[in-house]
Amino acid sequence: MKRDSRLFDIVQTLRDGRLHTAAELAVALGVSTRTIWRDMAMMAATGLPVEGERGLGYILRSPLMLPPTMLTPDELEALVEGLRHVGQDENPRARAALSLLVKVATLLPQAGIDVDAKDN
């Protein structure tokens, strides 16, 4: 698992407002507790409201709002595939699906979504 994905998963887990131990996070993410300790230190140093220490656990001090466009690559692929499927001519919601696909491509230009591509 890449570090960026792991950090995202840690933040998502901590958003539940409960205390999580490094051992628990390590098992869930398939890494060592030492890796979790380093990740938590790095996140705290960058200003994320992470609080805790080794042996006790970690928690977010305040609610963390992530932009709603934070999608994993698999989620984005599923969304685009679904919109293209619904956007086929015989579907009554085709126009709306294609319009939404253009909006997603505009909001996420780094994803390189080809709005003119046809469903394979």
SVG drawing of the C-alpha trace seen along z (x, -y; Angstrom):
<svg xmlns="http://www.w3.org/2000/svg" viewBox="-36 -23 45 30">
<polyline fill="none" stroke="black" stroke-width="0.4" points="0.0,0.0 1.4,-3.4 2.0,-5.9 -0.6,-8.4 -3.3,-5.7 -2.3,-4.5 -2.5,-8.1 -5.9,-8.6 -7.1,-5.3 -5.7,-6.3 -7.5,-9.6 -10.8,-7.9 -10.5,-5.5 -9.8,-8.3 -12.8,-10.3 -15.1,-8.0 -14.0,-9.9 -12.8,-6.9 -9.3,-6.1 -7.4,-3.7 -4.1,-2.0 -1.2,-1.8 -1.4,2.0 -5.0,1.9 -4.2,-0.4 -1.2,1.6 -3.2,4.8 -6.0,3.1 -3.5,1.6 -1.0,4.5 2.0,2.6 4.1,2.5 3.3,0.5 6.5,-1.4 5.2,-2.5 2.0,-3.8 4.1,-5.7 6.0,-7.4 2.8,-8.1 1.2,-9.7 4.2,-11.8 4.3,-13.0 0.5,-13.8 0.8,-15.7 3.8,-17.7 1.8,-18.7 -1.0,-20.2 -3.6,-17.5 -5.4,-17.5 -4.1,-14.1 -3.5,-13.5 -2.1,-10.5 1.0,-8.6 2.6,-5.2 0.9,-2.7 -2.3,-4.7 -3.7,-5.3 -4.6,-8.1 -7.6,-10.2 -8.6,-13.3 -8.9,-16.3 -11.5,-18.0 -13.6,-17.0 -11.8,-16.9 -13.7,-17.8 -12.4,-16.2 -13.5,-17.5 -16.3,-15.2 -14.2,-14.7 -11.6,-12.6 -12.1,-9.4 -9.9,-6.3 -8.8,-5.3 -11.2,-2.3 -14.1,-4.5 -13.4,-7.0 -13.2,-4.2 -16.5,-2.7 -18.2,-6.1 -17.0,-6.8 -18.0,-3.3 -21.4,-3.6 -22.0,-7.1 -21.0,-5.8 -23.3,-2.8 -26.3,-5.0 -25.3,-7.5 -26.1,-5.1 -28.8,-6.4 -31.5,-3.9 -31.5,-4.9 -34.0,-7.6 -31.3,-9.3 -28.6,-9.3 -28.4,-13.0 -28.2,-13.5 -25.5,-10.9 -23.4,-12.4 -23.8,-15.9 -22.6,-14.5 -19.7,-12.8 -18.6,-16.2 -18.9,-17.7 -16.8,-15.0 -14.1,-15.4 -14.1,-19.1 -13.8,-18.8 -11.0,-16.2 -8.9,-17.3 -5.9,-15.3 -7.9,-12.1 -7.7,-12.5 -11.3,-11.4 -12.1,-11.3 -15.7,-12.4 -16.0,-11.4 -14.9,-7.8 -17.6,-5.1 -18.4,-2.3 -16.3,0.7"/>
</svg>
